[in-house]
Structure formats: C-alpha cells, structure tokens
C-alpha cells in the first residue's frame, strides 16, 4: 500500500475542525469518491476531529491519499495526548457519552468508514485510524 499525498493538520480550535473537513472533502474529490462516500468520510472526519478537540484537548489530523493495488482511498489518522478512553467497547456503543452529546460519535464514525481502529491508553492519549475506499 502506497501513500501518494499526506496532509498533517493541527486541531486546536473549531476553525481547525472546519479546515479538516474542507481538506478531507478536497482529497475525497481528488481520489474520485462518489458524493455519498465523500459525505460519509467528511462526516466521520468532522466527528473524530471534534472529539479530539473536545475530549483530547486537540491534536493532529493526518489525511492520506492511499493506493492499494487497483484501490484508491483516503486514510485519516487522529492523534491526541489527552486522557485516553478507558473502555473502547463502551465508547463505541450508541448512546454512551462521557460528555454532553448524543453518544453517536465514535460508533457513527466507525459505521461511515470501510476500516476503523482505535488505540487508546488512559493518561497517554488516543489514536483513531479510519479509511474509505473508492
């Protein structure tokens, strides 16, 4: 699997979340994702960037255009050094929230992606990787 383009973006404010959304949409167009797939990956990116800001105190979003054989797609990586997620399975359940939201964020983002993984260590931070393929 080869990465052809990589954008690293700091997420420290709501404006940065908007910039991540815009860059993900631009890269999704570049890859040739359908309008439905563009919407899915942009929605997932928005949710994950917002979570990183709200719960992790900000972090870095990486947007990668990837080629795997005949497949092209986007891989998104969200990394923070926040408090971490003590129970990932619980956090993925619809309705669970550690804040004031609806509790649809992580599970919803997972459903919008073709690939999704979370690595989190309490006290060290969280790394979420997701991908959407053409």
The first five atom37 places (N, CA, C, CB, O) and aatype in JSON, in Angstrom:
{
  "aatype": [20, 20, 20, 20, 20, 20, 20, 20, 20, 20, 20, 20, 20, 20, 20, 20, 20, 20, 20, 20, 20, 20, 20, 20, 20, 20, 20, 20, 20, 20, 20, 20, 20, 20, 20, 20, 20, 20, 20, 20, 20, 20, 20, 20, 20, 20, 20, 20, 20, 20, 20, 20, 20, 20, 20, 20, 20, 20, 20, 20, 20, 20, 20, 20, 20, 20, 20, 20, 20, 20, 20, 20, 20, 20, 20, 20, 20, 20, 20, 20, 20, 20, 20, 20, 20, 20, 20, 20, 20, 20, 20, 20, 20, 20, 20, 20, 20, 20, 20, 20, 20, 20, 20, 20, 20, 20, 20, 20, 20, 20, 20, 20, 20, 20, 20, 20, 20, 20, 20, 20, 20, 20, 20, 20, 20, 20, 20, 20, 20, 20, 20, 20, 20, 20],
  "atom_mask": [
    [1, 1, 1, 1, 1],
    [1, 1, 1, 1, 1],
    [1, 1, 1, 1, 1],
    [1, 1, 1, 1, 1],
    [1, 1, 1, 1, 1],
    [1, 1, 1, 1, 1],
    [1, 1, 1, 1, 1],
    [1, 1, 1, 1, 1],
    [1, 1, 1, 1, 1],
    [1, 1, 1, 1, 1],
    [1, 1, 1, 1, 1],
    [1, 1, 1, 1, 1],
    [1, 1, 1, 1, 1],
    [1, 1, 1, 1, 1],
    [1, 1, 1, 1, 1],
    [1, 1, 1, 1, 1],
    [1, 1, 1, 1, 1],
    [1, 1, 1, 1, 1],
    [1, 1, 1, 1, 1],
    [1, 1, 1, 1, 1],
    [1, 1, 1, 1, 1],
    [1, 1, 1, 1, 1],
    [1, 1, 1, 1, 1],
    [1, 1, 1, 1, 1],
    [1, 1, 1, 1, 1],
    [1, 1, 1, 1, 1],
    [1, 1, 1, 1, 1],
    [1, 1, 1, 1, 1],
    [1, 1, 1, 1, 1],
    [1, 1, 1, 1, 1],
    [1, 1, 1, 1, 1],
    [1, 1, 1, 1, 1],
    [1, 1, 1, 1, 1],
    [1, 1, 1, 1, 1],
    [1, 1, 1, 1, 1],
    [1, 1, 1, 1, 1],
    [1, 1, 1, 1, 1],
    [1, 1, 1, 1, 1],
    [1, 1, 1, 1, 1],
    [1, 1, 1, 1, 1],
    [1, 1, 1, 1, 1],
    [1, 1, 1, 1, 1],
    [1, 1, 1, 1, 1],
    [1, 1, 1, 1, 1],
    [1, 1, 1, 1, 1],
    [1, 1, 1, 1, 1],
    [1, 1, 1, 1, 1],
    [1, 1, 1, 1, 1],
    [1, 1, 1, 1, 1],
    [1, 1, 1, 1, 1],
    [1, 1, 1, 1, 1],
    [1, 1, 1, 1, 1],
    [1, 1, 1, 1, 1],
    [1, 1, 1, 1, 1],
    [1, 1, 1, 1, 1],
    [1, 1, 1, 1, 1],
    [1, 1, 1, 1, 1],
    [1, 1, 1, 1, 1],
    [1, 1, 1, 1, 1],
    [1, 1, 1, 1, 1],
    [1, 1, 1, 1, 1],
    [1, 1, 1, 1, 1],
    [1, 1, 1, 1, 1],
    [1, 1, 1, 1, 1],
    [1, 1, 1, 1, 1],
    [1, 1, 1, 1, 1],
    [1, 1, 1, 1, 1],
    [1, 1, 1, 1, 1],
    [1, 1, 1, 1, 1],
    [1, 1, 1, 1, 1],
    [1, 1, 1, 1, 1],
    [1, 1, 1, 1, 1],
    [1, 1, 1, 1, 1],
    [1, 1, 1, 1, 1],
    [1, 1, 1, 1, 1],
    [1, 1, 1, 1, 1],
    [1, 1, 1, 1, 1],
    [1, 1, 1, 1, 1],
    [1, 1, 1, 1, 1],
    [1, 1, 1, 1, 1],
    [1, 1, 1, 1, 1],
    [1, 1, 1, 1, 1],
    [1, 1, 1, 1, 1],
    [1, 1, 1, 1, 1],
    [1, 1, 1, 1, 1],
    [1, 1, 1, 1, 1],
    [1, 1, 1, 1, 1],
    [1, 1, 1, 1, 1],
    [1, 1, 1, 1, 1],
    [1, 1, 1, 1, 1],
    [1, 1, 1, 1, 1],
    [1, 1, 1, 1, 1],
    [1, 1, 1, 1, 1],
    [1, 1, 1, 1, 1],
    [1, 1, 1, 1, 1],
    [1, 1, 1, 1, 1],
    [1, 1, 1, 1, 1],
    [1, 1, 1, 1, 1],
    [1, 1, 1, 1, 1],
    [1, 1, 1, 1, 1],
    [1, 1, 1, 1, 1],
    [1, 1, 1, 1, 1],
    [1, 1, 1, 1, 1],
    [1, 1, 1, 1, 1],
    [1, 1, 1, 1, 1],
    [1, 1, 1, 1, 1],
    [1, 1, 1, 1, 1],
    [1, 1, 1, 1, 1],
    [1, 1, 1, 1, 1],
    [1, 1, 1, 1, 1],
    [1, 1, 1, 1, 1],
    [1, 1, 1, 1, 1],
    [1, 1, 1, 1, 1],
    [1, 1, 1, 1, 1],
    [1, 1, 1, 1, 1],
    [1, 1, 1, 1, 1],
    [1, 1, 1, 1, 1],
    [1, 1, 1, 1, 1],
    [1, 1, 1, 1, 1],
    [1, 1, 1, 1, 1],
    [1, 1, 1, 1, 1],
    [1, 1, 1, 1, 1],
    [1, 1, 1, 1, 1],
    [1, 1, 1, 1, 1],
    [1, 1, 1, 1, 1],
    [1, 1, 1, 1, 1],
    [1, 1, 1, 1, 1],
    [1, 1, 1, 1, 1],
    [1, 1, 1, 1, 1],
    [1, 1, 1, 1, 1],
    [1, 1, 1, 1, 1],
    [1, 1, 1, 1, 1],
    [1, 1, 1, 1, 1],
    [1, 1, 1, 1, 1]
  ],
  "atom_positions": [
    [[0.85, -1.17, 0.0], [0.0, 0.0, 0.0], [0.9, 1.24, 0.0], [-0.97, 0.0, 1.23], [1.82, 1.34, 0.81]],
    [[0.63, 2.15, -0.9], [1.44, 3.35, -1.03], [0.61, 4.59, -0.68], [2.01, 3.47, -2.45], [-0.57, 4.68, -1.02]],
    [[1.25, 5.52, 0.0], [0.64, 6.81, 0.28], [1.16, 7.79, -0.75], [0.94, 7.3, 1.74], [2.38, 7.96, -0.89]],
    [[0.26, 8.46, -1.48], [0.7, 9.39, -2.51], [0.69, 10.83, -2.04], [-0.18, 9.25, -3.73], [1.46, 11.65, -2.53]],
    [[-0.17, 11.16, -1.09], [-0.27, 12.52, -0.56], [-0.55, 12.43, 0.94], [-1.38, 13.34, -1.29], [-1.34, 11.59, 1.37]],
    [[0.09, 13.29, 1.71], [-0.16, 13.31, 3.16], [-0.24, 14.76, 3.63], [0.96, 12.54, 3.94], [0.66, 15.56, 3.4]],
    [[-1.35, 15.07, 4.3], [-1.54, 16.4, 4.9], [-1.61, 16.21, 6.41], [-2.84, 17.11, 4.36], [-2.4, 15.39, 6.9]],
    [[-0.79, 16.96, 7.16], [-0.87, 16.95, 8.63], [-1.43, 18.3, 9.06], [0.55, 16.68, 9.29], [-0.95, 19.36, 8.66]],
    [[-2.48, 18.24, 9.9], [-3.15, 19.46, 10.32], [-3.33, 19.46, 11.83], [-4.52, 19.59, 9.61], [-3.84, 18.51, 12.42]],
    [[-2.89, 20.54, 12.45], [-3.12, 20.73, 13.89], [-4.6, 21.03, 14.12], [-2.24, 21.88, 14.46], [-5.22, 21.76, 13.35]],
    [[-5.16, 20.46, 15.16], [-6.55, 20.73, 15.54], [-6.53, 21.28, 16.97], [-7.46, 19.42, 15.44], [-6.36, 20.55, 17.94]],
    [[-6.7, 22.61, 17.06], [-6.67, 23.3, 18.35], [-7.9, 24.16, 18.58], [-5.43, 24.16, 18.44], [-8.09, 24.7, 19.67]],
    [[-8.77, 24.29, 17.54], [-9.95, 25.15, 17.65], [-11.04, 24.63, 16.73], [-9.59, 26.63, 17.29], [-10.8, 23.75, 15.9]],
    [[-12.24, 25.18, 16.88], [-13.35, 24.82, 16.0], [-13.05, 25.17, 14.55], [-14.63, 25.53, 16.44], [-13.47, 24.46, 13.64]],
    [[-12.32, 26.25, 14.33], [-11.93, 26.63, 12.97], [-11.06, 25.53, 12.35], [-11.18, 27.98, 12.97], [-11.15, 25.26, 11.15]],
    [[-10.21, 24.91, 13.16], [-9.36, 23.83, 12.65], [-10.2, 22.62, 12.25], [-8.33, 23.42, 13.71], [-9.88, 21.94, 11.28]],
    [[-11.28, 22.35, 12.99], [-12.18, 21.24, 12.63], [-12.78, 21.51, 11.25], [-13.32, 21.07, 13.69], [-12.87, 20.6, 10.42]],
    [[-13.17, 22.76, 10.99], [-13.72, 23.14, 9.69], [-12.66, 22.93, 8.6], [-14.2, 24.61, 9.7], [-12.97, 22.43, 7.52]],
    [[-11.42, 23.33, 8.88], [-10.34, 23.16, 7.89], [-10.08, 21.68, 7.59], [-9.04, 23.82, 8.39], [-9.82, 21.31, 6.44]],
    [[-10.16, 20.84, 8.61], [-10.0, 19.39, 8.38], [-11.11, 18.89, 7.46], [-10.02, 18.61, 9.74], [-10.84, 18.17, 6.51]],
    [[-12.34, 19.27, 7.75], [-13.48, 18.87, 6.88], [-13.23, 19.29, 5.43], [-14.8, 19.51, 7.4], [-13.42, 18.5, 4.51]],
    [[-12.81, 20.54, 5.25], [-12.59, 21.06, 3.89], [-11.48, 20.28, 3.17], [-12.23, 22.55, 3.95], [-11.61, 19.97, 1.99]],
    [[-10.41, 19.97, 3.89], [-9.28, 19.26, 3.26], [-9.67, 17.81, 2.96], [-8.04, 19.29, 4.18], [-9.28, 17.27, 1.92]],
    [[-10.43, 17.18, 3.85], [-10.89, 15.82, 3.59], [-11.79, 15.81, 2.35], [-11.65, 15.24, 4.82], [-11.67, 14.92, 1.51]],
    [[-12.68, 16.78, 2.23], [-13.55, 16.85, 1.04], [-12.71, 17.03, -0.22], [-14.58, 18.01, 1.18], [-12.97, 16.37, -1.23]],
    [[-11.71, 17.91, -0.18], [-10.86, 18.14, -1.35], [-10.12, 16.86, -1.75], [-9.84, 19.26, -1.07], [-10.05, 16.52, -2.93]],
    [[-9.59, 16.15, -0.77], [-8.87, 14.9, -1.07], [-9.82, 13.81, -1.53], [-8.08, 14.42, 0.17], [-9.45, 12.99, -2.37]],
    [[-11.04, 13.78, -1.0], [-12.03, 12.78, -1.43], [-12.39, 13.0, -2.9], [-13.3, 12.85, -0.55], [-12.57, 12.04, -3.65]],
    [[-12.49, 14.26, -3.31], [-12.74, 14.58, -4.71], [-11.57, 14.13, -5.58], [-12.98, 16.1, -4.88], [-11.75, 13.57, -6.65]],
    [[-10.36, 14.4, -5.09], [-9.14, 14.02, -5.81], [-9.09, 12.51, -6.05], [-7.89, 14.47, -5.03], [-8.7, 12.05, -7.12]],
    [[-9.48, 11.74, -5.03], [-9.46, 10.28, -5.12], [-10.56, 9.77, -6.04], [-9.62, 9.66, -3.72], [-10.45, 8.69, -6.62]],
    [[-11.63, 10.57, -6.19], [-12.74, 10.16, -7.03], [-13.85, 9.45, -6.29], [-12.25, 9.28, -8.11], [-14.61, 8.68, -6.88]],
    [[-13.95, 9.7, -4.98], [-15.04, 9.1, -4.21], [-16.38, 9.66, -4.69], [-14.85, 9.35, -2.7], [-16.47, 10.82, -5.08]],
    [[-17.4, 8.83, -4.65], [-18.75, 9.27, -5.01], [-19.21, 10.32, -4.0], [-19.74, 8.06, -5.06], [-18.62, 10.46, -2.93]],
    [[-20.28, 11.04, -4.34], [-20.81, 12.05, -3.43], [-21.21, 11.43, -2.1], [-22.01, 12.77, -4.08], [-20.98, 12.02, -1.04]],
    [[-21.82, 10.24, -2.14], [-22.21, 9.55, -0.9], [-20.98, 9.22, -0.07], [-23.01, 8.26, -1.22], [-20.96, 9.45, 1.14]],
    [[-19.94, 8.67, -0.71], [-18.73, 8.31, 0.03], [-17.99, 9.55, 0.53], [-17.8, 7.47, -0.85], [-17.39, 9.52, 1.6]],
    [[-18.02, 10.63, -0.26], [-17.43, 11.89, 0.21], [-18.12, 12.34, 1.49], [-17.54, 12.99, -0.88], [-17.47, 12.72, 2.47]],
    [[-19.44, 12.3, 1.47], [-20.22, 12.75, 2.63], [-19.91, 11.88, 3.84], [-21.72, 12.71, 2.33], [-19.78, 12.4, 4.95]],
    [[-19.8, 10.58, 3.64], [-19.5, 9.68, 4.75], [-18.15, 9.98, 5.37], [-19.55, 8.23, 4.29], [-18.04, 10.09, 6.59]],
    [[-17.11, 10.1, 4.55], [-15.76, 10.31, 5.12], [-15.63, 11.71, 5.72], [-14.68, 10.09, 4.03], [-14.93, 11.88, 6.72]],
    [[-16.28, 12.71, 5.13], [-16.24, 14.06, 5.7], [-16.98, 14.09, 7.04], [-16.86, 15.09, 4.73], [-16.52, 14.73, 7.99]],
    [[-18.1, 13.4, 7.13], [-18.86, 13.35, 8.38], [-18.04, 12.64, 9.47], [-20.21, 12.62, 8.17], [-17.98, 13.11, 10.6]],
    [[-17.43, 11.52, 9.11], [-16.57, 10.81, 10.08], [-15.41, 11.7, 10.53], [-16.02, 9.49, 9.47], [-15.11, 11.77, 11.72]],
    [[-14.77, 12.37, 9.58], [-13.65, 13.25, 9.91], [-14.08, 14.36, 10.85], [-13.04, 13.84, 8.64], [-13.37, 14.69, 11.8]],
    [[-15.23, 14.94, 10.59], [-15.75, 16.02, 11.42], [-15.97, 15.54, 12.85], [-17.06, 16.58, 10.84], [-15.57, 16.2, 13.81]],
    [[-16.59, 14.39, 12.99], [-16.87, 13.83, 14.31], [-15.57, 13.51, 15.06], [-17.74, 12.57, 14.19], [-15.43, 13.82, 16.24]],
    [[-14.63, 12.89, 14.37], [-13.38, 12.48, 15.02], [-12.52, 13.7, 15.38], [-12.59, 11.54, 14.11], [-11.89, 13.72, 16.44]],
    [[-12.49, 14.7, 14.51], [-11.73, 15.91, 14.83], [-12.37, 16.65, 16.01], [-11.65, 16.84, 13.6], [-11.66, 17.15, 16.88]],
    [[-13.7, 16.7, 16.02], [-14.41, 17.37, 17.12], [-14.15, 16.62, 18.43], [-15.93, 17.44, 16.82], [-13.9, 17.25, 19.46]],
    [[-14.22, 15.29, 18.41], [-13.94, 14.51, 19.62], [-12.51, 14.75, 20.11], [-14.15, 13.01, 19.35], [-12.27, 14.91, 21.3]],
    [[-11.57, 14.79, 19.16], [-10.17, 15.01, 19.53], [-10.02, 16.36, 20.21], [-9.26, 14.93, 18.28], [-9.26, 16.5, 21.17]],
    [[-10.73, 17.37, 19.71], [-10.67, 18.7, 20.3], [-11.36, 18.72, 21.66], [-11.31, 19.73, 19.37], [-10.79, 19.21, 22.64]],
    [[-12.59, 18.2, 21.73], [-13.39, 18.3, 22.94], [-12.9, 17.4, 24.07], [-14.81, 17.96, 22.63], [-12.9, 17.81, 25.23]],
    [[-12.48, 16.2, 23.75], [-12.12, 15.23, 24.78], [-10.62, 15.04, 24.94], [-12.76, 13.92, 24.49], [-10.15, 14.67, 26.02]],
    [[-9.86, 15.27, 23.87], [-8.42, 15.06, 23.92], [-7.62, 16.33, 24.02], [-7.98, 14.31, 22.73], [-6.39, 16.29, 24.08]],
    [[-8.31, 17.48, 24.04], [-7.6, 18.75, 24.16], [-6.93, 19.19, 22.87], [-6.57, 18.66, 25.24], [-6.06, 20.06, 22.89]],
    [[-7.32, 18.61, 21.74], [-6.7, 18.93, 20.45], [-5.67, 17.87, 20.09], [-6.04, 20.32, 20.49], [-5.38, 16.97, 20.88]],
    [[-5.14, 17.98, 18.91], [-4.16, 17.01, 18.43], [-3.83, 17.25, 16.98], [-4.68, 15.59, 18.63], [-3.88, 18.37, 16.49]],
    [[-3.5, 16.16, 16.29], [-3.08, 16.24, 14.9], [-3.94, 15.3, 14.06], [-1.58, 15.9, 14.74], [-4.14, 14.14, 14.42]],
    [[-4.45, 15.83, 12.94], [-5.17, 15.02, 11.96], [-4.26, 14.84, 10.75], [-6.54, 15.68, 11.55], [-3.66, 15.8, 10.27]],
    [[-4.15, 13.61, 10.28], [-3.38, 13.32, 9.08], [-4.32, 12.74, 8.04], [-2.2, 12.32, 9.39], [-5.07, 11.8, 8.31]],
    [[-4.28, 13.32, 6.86], [-5.13, 12.9, 5.74], [-4.2, 12.32, 4.69], [-5.99, 14.1, 5.16], [-3.31, 13.01, 4.19]],
    [[-4.41, 11.05, 4.34], [-3.54, 10.39, 3.37], [-4.34, 9.87, 2.19], [-2.77, 9.25, 4.04], [-5.36, 9.2, 2.37]],
    [[-3.88, 10.18, 0.98], [-4.4, 9.54, -0.22], [-3.59, 8.26, -0.38], [-4.29, 10.48, -1.51], [-2.36, 8.3, -0.48]],
    [[-4.27, 7.11, -0.4], [-3.57, 5.83, -0.46], [-4.01, 5.02, -1.68], [-3.82, 5.02, 0.83], [-5.14, 5.11, -2.14]],
    [[-3.06, 4.24, -2.19], [-3.3, 3.35, -3.31], [-2.89, 1.96, -2.87], [-2.52, 3.8, -4.6], [-1.77, 1.74, -2.41]],
    [[-3.82, 1.02, -3.03], [-3.57, -0.38, -2.66], [-3.97, -1.23, -3.87], [-4.36, -0.8, -1.35], [-5.14, -1.59, -4.02]],
    [[-3.0, -1.53, -4.71], [-3.32, -2.24, -5.94], [-4.16, -1.34, -6.82], [-4.06, -3.57, -5.65], [-3.73, -0.25, -7.19]],
    [[-5.35, -1.8, -7.17], [-6.25, -1.02, -8.0], [-7.13, -0.08, -7.19], [-7.11, -1.93, -8.84], [-7.83, 0.75, -7.76]],
    [[-7.12, -0.22, -5.86], [-7.96, 0.61, -4.99], [-7.29, 1.93, -4.67], [-8.3, -0.14, -3.7], [-6.07, 2.0, -4.47]],
    [[-8.1, 2.98, -4.63], [-7.65, 4.28, -4.14], [-8.59, 4.69, -3.03], [-7.62, 5.37, -5.29], [-9.78, 4.35, -3.04]],
    [[-8.07, 5.41, -2.07], [-8.93, 5.85, -0.99], [-8.26, 6.88, -0.12], [-9.36, 4.69, -0.17], [-7.18, 7.39, -0.43]],
    [[-8.93, 7.16, 0.99], [-8.41, 8.1, 1.98], [-8.24, 7.38, 3.3], [-9.34, 9.33, 2.14], [-9.12, 6.64, 3.73]],
    [[-7.12, 7.61, 3.95], [-6.91, 7.13, 5.32], [-6.75, 8.38, 6.18], [-5.64, 6.17, 5.43], [-5.97, 9.28, 5.86]],
    [[-7.49, 8.41, 7.27], [-7.45, 9.53, 8.21], [-6.92, 9.03, 9.54], [-8.84, 10.18, 8.38], [-7.33, 7.97, 10.02]],
    [[-6.0, 9.79, 10.13], [-5.45, 9.44, 11.44], [-5.64, 10.65, 12.35], [-3.93, 9.03, 11.33], [-5.26, 11.77, 12.01]],
    [[-6.23, 10.4, 13.51], [-6.46, 11.45, 14.52], [-5.72, 11.05, 15.78], [-7.99, 11.66, 14.8], [-6.01, 10.0, 16.36]],
    [[-4.76, 11.87, 16.22], [-3.93, 11.54, 17.38], [-3.95, 12.68, 18.39], [-2.49, 11.24, 16.96], [-3.75, 13.85, 18.04]],
    [[-4.2, 12.33, 19.65], [-4.14, 13.33, 20.71], [-3.37, 12.76, 21.9], [-5.57, 13.77, 21.14], [-3.09, 11.56, 21.97]],
    [[-3.04, 13.64, 22.82], [-2.34, 13.25, 24.05], [-3.23, 13.56, 25.25], [-0.97, 13.98, 24.18], [-2.76, 13.99, 26.3]],
    [[-4.52, 13.33, 25.08], [-5.5, 13.6, 26.12], [-5.58, 12.48, 27.14], [-6.85, 13.82, 25.51], [-4.64, 11.69, 27.28]],
    [[-6.7, 12.4, 27.86], [-6.85, 11.44, 28.94], [-7.03, 9.99, 28.48], [-8.01, 11.83, 29.79], [-6.93, 9.07, 29.29]],
    [[-7.28, 9.79, 27.19], [-7.49, 8.42, 26.69], [-8.91, 7.95, 26.93], [-6.51, 7.46, 27.36], [-9.72, 8.62, 27.59]],
    [[-9.2, 6.78, 26.39], [-10.54, 6.17, 26.51], [-10.37, 4.9, 27.33], [-11.18, 5.87, 25.09], [-9.76, 3.94, 26.86]],
    [[-10.91, 4.87, 28.55], [-10.69, 3.7, 29.4], [-11.37, 2.42, 28.9], [-11.18, 3.99, 30.79], [-10.84, 1.33, 29.09]],
    [[-12.53, 2.55, 28.25], [-13.27, 1.37, 27.77], [-13.74, 1.64, 26.34], [-14.49, 1.04, 28.71], [-14.8, 2.22, 26.12]],
    [[-12.94, 1.21, 25.37], [-13.22, 1.49, 23.96], [-14.53, 0.86, 23.53], [-12.08, 0.98, 23.08], [-15.31, 1.5, 22.83]],
    [[-14.8, -0.38, 23.93], [-16.05, -1.04, 23.52], [-17.27, -0.26, 24.01], [-16.1, -2.49, 24.07], [-18.25, -0.11, 23.28]],
    [[-17.21, 0.24, 25.23], [-18.3, 1.05, 25.77], [-18.42, 2.36, 24.99], [-18.08, 1.33, 27.26], [-19.53, 2.8, 24.68]],
    [[-17.29, 2.98, 24.69], [-17.29, 4.25, 23.97], [-17.88, 4.11, 22.56], [-15.88, 4.81, 23.89], [-18.41, 5.08, 22.02]],
    [[-17.79, 2.93, 21.98], [-18.33, 2.69, 20.63], [-19.83, 2.42, 20.62], [-17.61, 1.53, 19.99], [-20.45, 2.44, 19.56]],
    [[-20.41, 2.18, 21.8], [-21.85, 1.88, 21.87], [-22.67, 3.15, 21.68], [-22.2, 1.22, 23.22], [-22.38, 4.19, 22.28]],
    [[-23.7, 3.05, 20.83], [-24.6, 4.18, 20.64], [-25.26, 4.53, 21.96], [-25.67, 3.86, 19.55], [-25.71, 3.65, 22.71]],
    [[-25.31, 5.82, 22.24], [-25.94, 6.29, 23.47], [-24.97, 6.55, 24.59], [-26.96, 5.31, 23.92], [-25.3, 7.25, 25.55]],
    [[-23.74, 6.0, 24.5], [-22.76, 6.26, 25.55], [-22.07, 7.59, 25.27], [-21.71, 5.11, 25.64], [-21.65, 7.85, 24.14]],
    [[-21.96, 8.42, 26.28], [-21.21, 9.66, 26.16], [-20.54, 9.97, 27.49], [-22.14, 10.83, 25.73], [-21.09, 9.74, 28.56]],
    [[-19.33, 10.49, 27.38], [-18.66, 10.96, 28.6], [-18.81, 12.47, 28.7], [-17.15, 10.56, 28.6], [-18.31, 13.1, 29.64]],
    [[-19.5, 13.05, 27.73], [-19.76, 14.5, 27.72], [-21.24, 14.75, 27.62], [-19.01, 15.19, 26.55], [-22.05, 14.0, 28.15]],
    [[-21.6, 15.82, 26.93], [-23.0, 16.2, 26.84], [-23.65, 15.86, 25.51], [-23.13, 17.64, 27.09], [-24.76, 16.32, 25.24]],
    [[-22.98, 15.06, 24.67], [-23.52, 14.76, 23.35], [-24.53, 13.63, 23.35], [-22.41, 14.42, 22.41], [-24.97, 13.17, 24.4]],
    [[-24.9, 13.2, 22.14], [-25.88, 12.13, 21.98], [-25.27, 10.75, 22.11], [-26.56, 12.26, 20.65], [-25.99, 9.76, 22.21]],
    [[-23.94, 10.66, 22.09], [-23.3, 9.36, 22.2], [-23.35, 8.57, 20.91], [-23.94, 8.58, 23.3], [-23.4, 7.34, 20.94]],
    [[-23.34, 9.26, 19.77], [-23.35, 8.58, 18.48], [-22.03, 8.73, 17.73], [-24.49, 9.11, 17.62], [-21.86, 8.15, 16.66]],
    [[-21.1, 9.5, 18.27], [-19.88, 9.89, 17.57], [-18.97, 8.79, 17.11], [-19.13, 10.77, 18.42], [-18.83, 8.57, 15.91]],
    [[-18.35, 8.08, 18.04], [-17.38, 7.06, 17.64], [-18.02, 5.92, 16.88], [-16.67, 6.51, 18.86], [-17.51, 5.51, 15.84]],
    [[-19.13, 5.41, 17.38], [-19.82, 4.32, 16.68], [-20.32, 4.75, 15.32], [-20.99, 3.82, 17.51], [-20.24, 4.0, 14.35]],
    [[-20.83, 5.97, 15.24], [-21.28, 6.51, 13.96], [-20.14, 6.66, 12.98], [-21.97, 7.84, 14.16], [-20.26, 6.31, 11.8]],
    [[-19.01, 7.19, 13.46], [-17.84, 7.35, 12.59], [-17.37, 5.98, 12.08], [-16.69, 8.07, 13.34], [-17.0, 5.84, 10.92]],
    [[-17.4, 5.0, 12.96], [-16.99, 3.64, 12.56], [-17.88, 3.12, 11.44], [-17.03, 2.68, 13.77], [-17.38, 2.53, 10.48]],
    [[-19.18, 3.32, 11.55], [-20.11, 2.84, 10.52], [-19.93, 3.55, 9.19], [-21.54, 3.02, 11.0], [-20.28, 2.99, 8.15]],
    [[-19.41, 4.77, 9.2], [-19.23, 5.54, 7.97], [-17.95, 5.19, 7.21], [-19.23, 7.01, 8.3], [-17.74, 5.67, 6.1]],
    [[-17.11, 4.36, 7.8], [-15.82, 4.03, 7.21], [-15.74, 2.56, 6.81], [-14.68, 4.37, 8.18], [-16.44, 1.72, 7.37]],
    [[-14.88, 2.27, 5.83], [-14.63, 0.89, 5.44], [-13.68, 0.2, 6.42], [-14.06, 0.82, 4.03], [-13.77, -1.01, 6.63]],
    [[-12.78, 0.97, 7.01], [-11.84, 0.45, 8.0], [-11.83, 1.43, 9.17], [-10.4, 0.27, 7.4], [-11.96, 2.64, 8.98]],
    [[-11.66, 0.89, 10.39], [-11.7, 1.75, 11.58], [-10.99, 1.05, 12.72], [-13.17, 2.08, 11.97], [-11.26, -0.12, 13.0]],
    [[-10.09, 1.76, 13.38], [-9.44, 1.2, 14.57], [-9.15, 2.31, 15.57], [-8.13, 0.46, 14.17], [-8.93, 3.47, 15.21]],
    [[-9.15, 1.93, 16.84], [-8.84, 2.86, 17.93], [-7.78, 2.22, 18.81], [-10.11, 3.23, 18.76], [-7.88, 1.06, 19.19]],
    [[-6.76, 3.0, 19.12], [-5.76, 2.6, 20.1], [-5.73, 3.72, 21.13], [-4.33, 2.36, 19.43], [-5.45, 4.87, 20.8]],
    [[-6.01, 3.39, 22.39], [-6.07, 4.41, 23.42], [-5.51, 3.87, 24.72], [-7.5, 4.91, 23.62], [-5.77, 2.73, 25.11]],
    [[-4.73, 4.71, 25.38], [-4.17, 4.34, 26.67], [-4.52, 5.46, 27.66], [-2.61, 4.13, 26.59], [-4.15, 6.61, 27.46]],
    [[-5.25, 5.1, 28.73], [-5.58, 6.12, 29.72], [-4.33, 6.87, 30.19], [-6.29, 5.47, 30.92], [-3.32, 6.27, 30.54]],
    [[-4.44, 8.19, 30.19], [-3.34, 9.04, 30.61], [-2.33, 9.34, 29.52], [-2.65, 8.41, 31.75], [-1.44, 10.17, 29.73]],
    [[-2.43, 8.69, 28.36], [-1.45, 8.89, 27.29], [-2.04, 9.45, 26.01], [-0.77, 7.59, 26.98], [-1.37, 10.18, 25.28]],
    [[-3.31, 9.13, 25.73], [-3.93, 9.67, 24.53], [-4.61, 8.61, 23.69], [-2.91, 10.37, 23.7], [-4.7, 7.45, 24.08]],
    [[-5.07, 9.04, 22.53], [-5.87, 8.2, 21.66], [-5.42, 8.39, 20.22], [-7.37, 8.5, 21.81], [-5.07, 9.49, 19.8]],
    [[-5.44, 7.28, 19.47], [-5.15, 7.31, 18.03], [-6.28, 6.56, 17.32], [-3.73, 6.66, 17.72], [-6.51, 5.38, 17.57]],
    [[-6.98, 7.26, 16.44], [-8.06, 6.66, 15.65], [-7.62, 6.69, 14.19], [-9.43, 7.41, 15.86], [-7.18, 7.72, 13.69]],
    [[-7.75, 5.54, 13.52], [-7.43, 5.44, 12.1], [-8.67, 4.94, 11.38], [-6.22, 4.5, 11.85], [-9.26, 3.94, 11.79]],
    [[-9.06, 5.63, 10.32], [-10.19, 5.16, 9.52], [-9.86, 5.36, 8.04], [-11.49, 5.9, 9.89], [-9.01, 6.17, 7.68]],
    [[-10.55, 4.59, 7.21], [-10.32, 4.7, 5.77], [-11.64, 4.51, 5.03], [-9.28, 3.65, 5.3], [-12.55, 3.83, 5.49]],
    [[-11.71, 5.15, 3.87], [-12.83, 4.98, 2.95], [-12.23, 4.71, 1.57], [-13.79, 6.25, 2.93], [-11.38, 5.48, 1.11]],
    [[-12.67, 3.63, 0.93], [-12.12, 3.21, -0.35], [-13.09, 3.49, -1.48], [-11.76, 1.74, -0.33], [-14.3, 3.43, -1.31]],
    [[-12.53, 3.79, -2.64], [-13.32, 4.01, -3.86], [-13.77, 2.66, -4.39], [-12.5, 4.79, -4.96], [-14.45, 2.59, -5.41]]
  ]
}
